[in-house]
Amino acid sequence: MRRLSAALAAAMALLVTSGTATAAAPEPWNLSIPGASGSGTVVSENQVSTSTGSITVTDPDPVMCYFMQVGVPGFGSRPGTYYWTSSERQCGPGTRQVTASAQETWLGPPKVRLCKDTDNCDYGAFSNITVPAEVRSGVSAVSAGYDFGLALKGGKVTAWGGNHYGQRDVPAEATSGVTAISAGHGHALALKNGKVLGWGEREYAGVPPTEATSGVSAIAAGRSHGLALKNGRVLAWGNNISGQANVPAEARSGVSAIAAAGSISLALKNGKVIVWGRVDPESTPTVPAEAQSGVSAISAAETIGLALKNGRLIAWTLHGRGTVDVPAGAQSGVDAAYGGNRCTHVAKGDAIISWGEGSMCEKRKELTSGVTGFSTTGGLFNLVNKGGDIFMWGRLVHE
């Protein structure tokens, strides 16, 4: 209680008689890391901490980039965890002015640090520091796996992050002419001229069947299984311990869209959602009545099914335990839905609305406009396409 009273007193000290917050005195910072140094000040005003200054890079590598970050303690996080926002980057020797802002919390003062591209500074930061330089712009699609990312640029697939299963080893065939990508837990899929290409984990995820070497129009990767759509028929392969690769008769014709997550497969047929597989041995997934007609798009999280109907999101548990609450903002005008392990996200115009548990589900000012693509994974990190420029926040734990 004493700490809370002290925090409230400190907050009140920032107020003037009129009720508007005044700017606190600037706090100087002066930092250096191998290859770069910087100095500037942090100003707190209207519950926003803004760090400005300059960084000077002495690293002779012309493609190595350095930047400043300002961070604040996060709610519901482990002690010492900060959420970071990145500044502009200086690539190669030189000096540039930088600025970054972060929404304050009462949990503690802001911090400032310097980072370079190869540092793992990205936990909670909205930045592109772990995205390969060649796909930081001009990208048409992104897909987030468990601990690795995929990006599609000019028909070429680029992968980064974990490589325990070889999921980062993009085959030569996937370096041109690719039109779609999908990342699973430790395997990756790409679509090229109607042919499904697969690489990464093989023991459980398997390889695309011969039928998937031509005429395919869509792909989807689950945790360790794959789906392809060919002339309205769903093809499935890989891990089948939960029946996720047992395509029901209803999904062998007339299907217009597919989705996969965890050990669950979904298909859309004449506005009706079809589901098979199991989240756990004790449950059988069902589809709510409202998602059995009029649906225009589908997606899935590890344990949640998602469907769009007349611009409204329908969400339900794949444990067979009923529907899931959807916030008011996602009940009209929704264009697409994306599910992770603990988070749900929807695209509405060029903005993303997020909810769920954990820092990966929090609303971010960077997602309120300009978003053209999005992909999420099992609570570890998210990828965002903003007009071809790729950003991420979270952590590639095996990098």
Beta strands, then each sheet from edge to edge (+ up, - down):
strand 1: 27-33
strand 2: 36-45
strand 3: 48-57
strand 4: 65-73
strand 5: 82-91
strand 6: 94-103
strand 7: 111-116
strand 8: 141-144
strand 9: 148-153
strand 10: 156-161
strand 11: 178-183
strand 12: 187-192
strand 13: 195-200
strand 14: 216-221
strand 15: 225-230
strand 16: 233-238
strand 17: 255-261
strand 18: 264-269
strand 19: 272-277
strand 20: 295-300
strand 21: 304-309
strand 22: 312-317
strand 23: 336-339
strand 24: 343-348
strand 25: 351-356
strand 26: 373-376
strand 27: 381-386
strand 28: 389-394
sheet 1: 1+ 2- 3+ 6-
sheet 2: 5+ 4- 7+
sheet 3: 8+ 9- 10+
sheet 4: 11+ 12- 13+
sheet 5: 14+ 15- 16+
sheet 6: 17+ 18- 19+
sheet 7: 20+ 21- 22+
sheet 8: 23+ 24- 25+
sheet 9: 26+ 27- 28+
end
